[in-house]
Amino acid sequence: MQDSAKASDQIKKTTQKVYVHPYENAHRPIVQGVVKTLEVERDFVGPEQVSPHYENFGLARRYALFFWAGFLTLRIIADHEDIFIWAKGSVGAWTFLFSYLYFFVEGKKSFMMPILTRFYRKIANMEMSNLQTFYNENAEARVRNMMAAAKSQIEYKMVHNEYMGIRNNTLLNFLINEQVTLKNHIHERALSILKQAEYIEQINQ
């Protein structure tokens, strides 16, 4: 009776509902975590309008293209005798100005190759957010995989226990067969000795 009463008390305790604060909701929780902060920031800023990862070549390299177009134009003008003085005087200034602008405006984003640091940072933040959001599901999947491995090890233990019995039966059968073989061999040897003794006795007679 006492055991049944304890079991009923345990069932009642485990089926109780978890307390939920009246001001707690999914949109604005009481305890503000990192994931919720990132979500609020994303809702506040909104989607990114232009991504440098999907810009075409003309837009992404507009300063470099404009520089080379102007540089070649000035060189062509410099080869003519009419305005060569103005063109030759403008080549150096043009090169210096656009070298300065290219390095500080576009070169800092991609010097030799595109440097997508901001893009990679966004991806890393998104991965961390997904990790924190789906942590419970990932943990459950991990536990299930470990349980499957444990069950397989338990099956190996059962096979090992059965192996001990099978080994003993095999050894017993081997010993019985060896005993029967030894008895047959002794019987055949004794019979052969008796036959030889009988044959020698006949010769002596």
Phi and psi in degrees as GROMACS dihedral restraints (atoms count N, CA, C in turn):
[ dihedral_restraints ]
;  ai    aj    ak    al  type     phi  dphi    fc
    3     4     5     6     1   -65.4    20    10
    4     5     6     7     1   -37.7    20    10
    6     7     8     9     1   -64.3    20    10
    7     8     9    10     1   -41.7    20    10
    9    10    11    12     1   -66.0    20    10
   10    11    12    13     1   -36.7    20    10
   12    13    14    15     1   -66.1    20    10
   13    14    15    16     1   -42.6    20    10
   15    16    17    18     1   -63.0    20    10
   16    17    18    19     1   -40.3    20    10
   18    19    20    21     1   -64.2    20    10
   19    20    21    22     1   -41.1    20    10
   21    22    23    24     1   -65.4    20    10
   22    23    24    25     1   -37.8    20    10
   24    25    26    27     1   -64.7    20    10
   25    26    27    28     1   -40.0    20    10
   27    28    29    30     1   -65.3    20    10
   28    29    30    31     1   -40.5    20    10
   30    31    32    33     1   -63.1    20    10
   31    32    33    34     1   -42.1    20    10
   33    34    35    36     1   -64.4    20    10
   34    35    36    37     1   -39.3    20    10
   36    37    38    39     1   -68.2    20    10
   37    38    39    40     1   -39.2    20    10
   39    40    41    42     1   -76.0    20    10
   40    41    42    43     1   -22.2    20    10
   42    43    44    45     1   -92.7    20    10
   43    44    45    46     1     4.1    20    10
   45    46    47    48     1   -72.2    20    10
   46    47    48    49     1   146.7    20    10
   48    49    50    51     1   -79.6    20    10
   49    50    51    52     1   148.3    20    10
   51    52    53    54     1   -74.8    20    10
   52    53    54    55     1   140.0    20    10
   54    55    56    57     1   -68.6    20    10
   55    56    57    58     1   132.9    20    10
   57    58    59    60     1  -120.3    20    10
   58    59    60    61     1   128.1    20    10
   60    61    62    63     1   -66.5    20    10
   61    62    63    64     1   140.7    20    10
   63    64    65    66     1   -64.7    20    10
   64    65    66    67     1   -26.3    20    10
   66    67    68    69     1   -93.3    20    10
   67    68    69    70     1     5.9    20    10
   69    70    71    72     1   -83.8    20    10
   70    71    72    73     1   128.6    20    10
   72    73    74    75     1  -148.1    20    10
   73    74    75    76     1   166.5    20    10
   75    76    77    78     1   -70.8    20    10
   76    77    78    79     1   -30.2    20    10
   78    79    80    81     1   -76.5    20    10
   79    80    81    82     1   -37.1    20    10
   81    82    83    84     1  -137.8    20    10
   82    83    84    85     1    86.0    20    10
   84    85    86    87     1   -74.5    20    10
   85    86    87    88     1   162.0    20    10
   87    88    89    90     1   -71.7    20    10
   88    89    90    91     1   -45.7    20    10
   90    91    92    93     1   -91.9    20    10
   91    92    93    94     1   111.9    20    10
   93    94    95    96     1   -87.1    20    10
   94    95    96    97     1   110.2    20    10
   96    97    98    99     1   -93.1    20    10
   97    98    99   100     1  -179.3    20    10
   99   100   101   102     1   -68.2    20    10
  100   101   102   103     1   -40.9    20    10
  102   103   104   105     1   -63.5    20    10
  103   104   105   106     1   -42.5    20    10
  105   106   107   108     1   -67.7    20    10
  106   107   108   109     1   -36.5    20    10
  108   109   110   111     1   -62.5    20    10
  109   110   111   112     1   -44.5    20    10
  111   112   113   114     1   -64.4    20    10
  112   113   114   115     1   -36.5    20    10
  114   115   116   117     1   -66.4    20    10
  115   116   117   118     1   -42.7    20    10
  117   118   119   120     1   -64.9    20    10
  118   119   120   121     1   -41.0    20    10
  120   121   122   123     1   -63.2    20    10
  121   122   123   124     1   -40.3    20    10
  123   124   125   126     1   -64.9    20    10
  124   125   126   127     1   -41.9    20    10
  126   127   128   129     1   -66.1    20    10
  127   128   129   130     1   -33.2    20    10
  129   130   131   132     1   -72.8    20    10
  130   131   132   133     1   -44.4    20    10
  132   133   134   135     1   -76.6    20    10
  133   134   135   136     1   -40.2    20    10
  135   136   137   138     1    89.5    20    10
  136   137   138   139     1   176.3    20    10
  138   139   140   141     1   -69.5    20    10
  139   140   141   142     1   150.0    20    10
  141   142   143   144     1   -72.4    20    10
  142   143   144   145     1   128.5    20    10
  144   145   146   147     1   -74.3    20    10
  145   146   147   148     1   -44.7    20    10
  147   148   149   150     1  -127.7    20    10
  148   149   150   151     1   128.3    20    10
  150   151   152   153     1  -108.3    20    10
  151   152   153   154     1   126.5    20    10
  153   154   155   156     1   -66.4    20    10
  154   155   156   157     1   -13.9    20    10
  156   157   158   159     1   -72.2    20    10
  157   158   159   160     1   -21.4    20    10
  159   160   161   162     1  -116.1    20    10
  160   161   162   163     1    19.3    20    10
  162   163   164   165     1   -76.1    20    10
  163   164   165   166     1   146.0    20    10
  165   166   167   168     1   -76.7    20    10
  166   167   168   169     1   173.3    20    10
  168   169   170   171     1   -67.3    20    10
  169   170   171   172     1   -39.5    20    10
  171   172   173   174     1   -65.0    20    10
  172   173   174   175     1   -37.5    20    10
  174   175   176   177     1   -77.9    20    10
  175   176   177   178     1   -38.9    20    10
  177   178   179   180     1   -72.8    20    10
  178   179   180   181     1   -26.8    20    10
  180   181   182   183     1  -118.8    20    10
  181   182   183   184     1    36.2    20    10
  183   184   185   186     1   -67.2    20    10
  184   185   186   187     1   -36.7    20    10
  186   187   188   189     1   -68.7    20    10
  187   188   189   190     1   -42.5    20    10
  189   190   191   192     1   -66.3    20    10
  190   191   192   193     1   -41.4    20    10
  192   193   194   195     1   -65.7    20    10
  193   194   195   196     1   -40.8    20    10
  195   196   197   198     1   -65.5    20    10
  196   197   198   199     1   -37.3    20    10
  198   199   200   201     1   -63.8    20    10
  199   200   201   202     1   -48.8    20    10
  201   202   203   204     1   -67.4    20    10
  202   203   204   205     1   -35.2    20    10
  204   205   206   207     1   -63.7    20    10
  205   206   207   208     1   -46.3    20    10
  207   208   209   210     1   -65.8    20    10
  208   209   210   211     1   -39.0    20    10
  210   211   212   213     1   -63.2    20    10
  211   212   213   214     1   -46.4    20    10
  213   214   215   216     1   -66.8    20    10
  214   215   216   217     1   -37.2    20    10
  216   217   218   219     1   -62.7    20    10
  217   218   219   220     1   -44.5    20    10
  219   220   221   222     1   -64.7    20    10
  220   221   222   223     1   -36.1    20    10
  222   223   224   225     1   -67.2    20    10
  223   224   225   226     1   -37.1    20    10
  225   226   227   228     1   -66.3    20    10
  226   227   228   229     1   -42.1    20    10
  228   229   230   231     1   -66.3    20    10
  229   230   231   232     1   -35.2    20    10
  231   232   233   234     1   -65.7    20    10
  232   233   234   235     1   -24.5    20    10
  234   235   236   237     1   -76.1    20    10
  235   236   237   238     1   -15.0    20    10
  237   238   239   240     1   -90.1    20    10
  238   239   240   241     1   150.8    20    10
  240   241   242   243     1   -81.4    20    10
  241   242   243   244     1   -15.1    20    10
  243   244   245   246     1   -72.9    20    10
  244   245   246   247     1   -51.8    20    10
  246   247   248   249     1  -123.6    20    10
  247   248   249   250     1    32.3    20    10
  249   250   251   252     1   -68.2    20    10
  250   251   252   253     1   -31.6    20    10
  252   253   254   255     1   -66.3    20    10
  253   254   255   256     1   -45.1    20    10
  255   256   257   258     1   -63.9    20    10
  256   257   258   259     1   -40.1    20    10
  258   259   260   261     1   -68.6    20    10
  259   260   261   262     1   -44.1    20    10
  261   262   263   264     1   -65.5    20    10
  262   263   264   265     1   -35.0    20    10
  264   265   266   267     1   -71.2    20    10
  265   266   267   268     1   -23.6    20    10
  267   268   269   270     1   -89.3    20    10
  268   269   270   271     1   -17.7    20    10
  270   271   272   273     1   -63.9    20    10
  271   272   273   274     1   -46.6    20    10
  273   274   275   276     1   -64.2    20    10
  274   275   276   277     1   -45.8    20    10
  276   277   278   279     1   -63.4    20    10
  277   278   279   280     1   -41.7    20    10
  279   280   281   282     1   -61.1    20    10
  280   281   282   283     1   -45.9    20    10
  282   283   284   285     1   -64.4    20    10
  283   284   285   286     1   -45.2    20    10
  285   286   287   288     1   -64.9    20    10
  286   287   288   289     1   -45.0    20    10
  288   289   290   291     1   -61.9    20    10
  289   290   291   292     1   -47.2    20    10
  291   292   293   294     1   -78.7    20    10
  292   293   294   295     1   -24.9    20    10
  294   295   296   297     1   -64.4    20    10
  295   296   297   298     1   -43.3    20    10
  297   298   299   300     1   -64.5    20    10
  298   299   300   301     1   -47.2    20    10
  300   301   302   303     1   -67.0    20    10
  301   302   303   304     1   -39.7    20    10
  303   304   305   306     1   -64.9    20    10
  304   305   306   307     1   -40.4    20    10
  306   307   308   309     1   -69.6    20    10
  307   308   309   310     1   -42.1    20    10
  309   310   311   312     1   -88.0    20    10
  310   311   312   313     1   -17.3    20    10
  312   313   314   315     1  -101.2    20    10
  313   314   315   316     1   -46.7    20    10
  315   316   317   318     1  -117.8    20    10
  316   317   318   319     1   -32.5    20    10
  318   319   320   321     1   -63.5    20    10
  319   320   321   322     1   -29.0    20    10
  321   322   323   324     1   -68.9    20    10
  322   323   324   325     1   -23.4    20    10
  324   325   326   327     1   -83.8    20    10
  325   326   327   328     1   -36.9    20    10
  327   328   329   330     1  -150.3    20    10
  328   329   330   331     1   107.6    20    10
  330   331   332   333     1   -89.0    20    10
  331   332   333   334     1   -73.1    20    10
  333   334   335   336     1   -94.4    20    10
  334   335   336   337     1   -39.5    20    10
  336   337   338   339     1  -133.4    20    10
  337   338   339   340     1   159.2    20    10
  339   340   341   342     1   -61.1    20    10
  340   341   342   343     1   129.0    20    10
  342   343   344   345     1  -105.4    20    10
  343   344   345   346     1   100.9    20    10
  345   346   347   348     1   -97.7    20    10
  346   347   348   349     1    53.1    20    10
  348   349   350   351     1   -63.0    20    10
  349   350   351   352     1   -44.2    20    10
  351   352   353   354     1   -64.1    20    10
  352   353   354   355     1   -40.2    20    10
  354   355   356   357     1   -64.6    20    10
  355   356   357   358     1   -43.8    20    10
  357   358   359   360     1   -66.7    20    10
  358   359   360   361     1   -34.1    20    10
  360   361   362   363     1   -65.4    20    10
  361   362   363   364     1   -40.5    20    10
  363   364   365   366     1   -62.0    20    10
  364   365   366   367     1   -42.6    20    10
  366   367   368   369     1   -64.3    20    10
  367   368   369   370     1   -42.2    20    10
  369   370   371   372     1   -63.5    20    10
  370   371   372   373     1   -42.5    20    10
  372   373   374   375     1   -63.3    20    10
  373   374   375   376     1   -39.1    20    10
  375   376   377   378     1   -66.1    20    10
  376   377   378   379     1   -40.0    20    10
  378   379   380   381     1   -65.2    20    10
  379   380   381   382     1   -41.5    20    10
  381   382   383   384     1   -65.4    20    10
  382   383   384   385     1   -37.9    20    10
  384   385   386   387     1   -64.1    20    10
  385   386   387   388     1   -43.0    20    10
  387   388   389   390     1   -64.8    20    10
  388   389   390   391     1   -37.4    20    10
  390   391   392   393     1   -63.0    20    10
  391   392   393   394     1   -42.1    20    10
  393   394   395   396     1   -72.9    20    10
  394   395   396   397     1   -34.2    20    10
  396   397   398   399     1   -70.3    20    10
  397   398   399   400     1   -44.4    20    10
  399   400   401   402     1  -102.3    20    10
  400   401   402   403     1    28.8    20    10
  402   403   404   405     1   -64.2    20    10
  403   404   405   406     1   -42.3    20    10
  405   406   407   408     1   -63.5    20    10
  406   407   408   409     1   -42.9    20    10
  408   409   410   411     1   -65.9    20    10
  409   410   411   412     1   -41.2    20    10
  411   412   413   414     1   -64.7    20    10
  412   413   414   415     1   -39.8    20    10
  414   415   416   417     1   -64.7    20    10
  415   416   417   418     1   -40.4    20    10
  417   418   419   420     1   -64.7    20    10
  418   419   420   421     1   -41.7    20    10
  420   421   422   423     1   -63.6    20    10
  421   422   423   424     1   -39.7    20    10
  423   424   425   426     1   -64.0    20    10
  424   425   426   427     1   -42.8    20    10
  426   427   428   429     1   -64.2    20    10
  427   428   429   430     1   -39.5    20    10
  429   430   431   432     1   -64.0    20    10
  430   431   432   433     1   -40.4    20    10
  432   433   434   435     1   -64.0    20    10
  433   434   435   436     1   -41.7    20    10
  435   436   437   438     1   -67.0    20    10
  436   437   438   439     1   -36.2    20    10
  438   439   440   441     1   -65.6    20    10
  439   440   441   442     1   -38.6    20    10
  441   442   443   444     1   -63.3    20    10
  442   443   444   445     1   -41.9    20    10
  444   445   446   447     1   -64.1    20    10
  445   446   447   448     1   -39.8    20    10
  447   448   449   450     1   -64.8    20    10
  448   449   450   451     1   -40.5    20    10
  450   451   452   453     1   -63.3    20    10
  451   452   453   454     1   -40.3    20    10
  453   454   455   456     1   -63.3    20    10
  454   455   456   457     1   -37.7    20    10
  456   457   458   459     1   -67.2    20    10
  457   458   459   460     1   -36.5    20    10
  459   460   461   462     1   -63.6    20    10
  460   461   462   463     1   -39.4    20    10
  462   463   464   465     1   -63.6    20    10
  463   464   465   466     1   -38.3    20    10
  465   466   467   468     1   -62.7    20    10
  466   467   468   469     1   -36.9    20    10
  468   469   470   471     1   -64.4    20    10
  469   470   471   472     1   -41.2    20    10
  471   472   473   474     1   -62.8    20    10
  472   473   474   475     1   -42.9    20    10
  474   475   476   477     1   -62.6    20    10
  475   476   477   478     1   -38.4    20    10
  477   478   479   480     1   -63.8    20    10
  478   479   480   481     1   -42.9    20    10
  480   481   482   483     1   -63.0    20    10
  481   482   483   484     1   -41.8    20    10
  483   484   485   486     1   -66.5    20    10
  484   485   486   487     1   -32.1    20    10
  486   487   488   489     1   -62.3    20    10
  487   488   489   490     1   -36.1    20    10
  489   490   491   492     1   -61.3    20    10
  490   491   492   493     1   -44.5    20    10
  492   493   494   495     1   -65.8    20    10
  493   494   495   496     1   -41.9    20    10
  495   496   497   498     1   -63.4    20    10
  496   497   498   499     1   -39.4    20    10
  498   499   500   501     1   -63.6    20    10
  499   500   501   502     1   -42.4    20    10
  501   502   503   504     1   -63.7    20    10
  502   503   504   505     1   -42.4    20    10
  504   505   506   507     1   -64.6    20    10
  505   506   507   508     1   -38.0    20    10
  507   508   509   510     1   -65.2    20    10
  508   509   510   511     1   -43.9    20    10
  510   511   512   513     1   -63.5    20    10
  511   512   513   514     1   -39.7    20    10
  513   514   515   516     1   -63.7    20    10
  514   515   516   517     1   -43.7    20    10
  516   517   518   519     1   -63.6    20    10
  517   518   519   520     1   -38.3    20    10
  519   520   521   522     1   -64.9    20    10
  520   521   522   523     1   -43.0    20    10
  522   523   524   525     1   -65.4    20    10
  523   524   525   526     1   -39.9    20    10
  525   526   527   528     1   -63.3    20    10
  526   527   528   529     1   -43.2    20    10
  528   529   530   531     1   -64.5    20    10
  529   530   531   532     1   -40.0    20    10
  531   532   533   534     1   -65.5    20    10
  532   533   534   535     1   -37.1    20    10
  534   535   536   537     1   -65.1    20    10
  535   536   537   538     1   -45.0    20    10
  537   538   539   540     1   -62.8    20    10
  538   539   540   541     1   -40.7    20    10
  540   541   542   543     1   -64.6    20    10
  541   542   543   544     1   -41.0    20    10
  543   544   545   546     1   -63.9    20    10
  544   545   546   547     1   -41.6    20    10
  546   547   548   549     1   -62.0    20    10
  547   548   549   550     1   -43.2    20    10
  549   550   551   552     1   -63.6    20    10
  550   551   552   553     1   -40.4    20    10
  552   553   554   555     1   -65.4    20    10
  553   554   555   556     1   -42.0    20    10
  555   556   557   558     1   -64.1    20    10
  556   557   558   559     1   -40.7    20    10
  558   559   560   561     1   -63.7    20    10
  559   560   561   562     1   -43.1    20    10
  561   562   563   564     1   -67.0    20    10
  562   563   564   565     1   -40.5    20    10
  564   565   566   567     1   -65.3    20    10
  565   566   567   568     1   -42.1    20    10
  567   568   569   570     1   -63.8    20    10
  568   569   570   571     1   -42.4    20    10
  570   571   572   573     1   -63.3    20    10
  571   572   573   574     1   -40.0    20    10
  573   574   575   576     1   -66.4    20    10
  574   575   576   577     1   -39.7    20    10
  576   577   578   579     1   -63.7    20    10
  577   578   579   580     1   -42.3    20    10
  579   580   581   582     1   -63.8    20    10
  580   581   582   583     1   -40.5    20    10
  582   583   584   585     1   -64.9    20    10
  583   584   585   586     1   -40.8    20    10
  585   586   587   588     1   -65.5    20    10
  586   587   588   589     1   -40.0    20    10
  588   589   590   591     1   -63.6    20    10
  589   590   591   592     1   -40.2    20    10
  591   592   593   594     1   -64.7    20    10
  592   593   594   595     1   -39.8    20    10
  594   595   596   597     1   -67.0    20    10
  595   596   597   598     1   -40.4    20    10
  597   598   599   600     1   -67.4    20    10
  598   599   600   601     1   -36.8    20    10
  600   601   602   603     1   -64.5    20    10
  601   602   603   604     1   -39.9    20    10
  603   604   605   606     1   -64.2    20    10
  604   605   606   607     1   -38.2    20    10
  606   607   608   609     1   -67.7    20    10
  607   608   609   610     1   -39.8    20    10
  609   610   611   612     1   -65.8    20    10
  610   611   612   613     1   -35.2    20    10
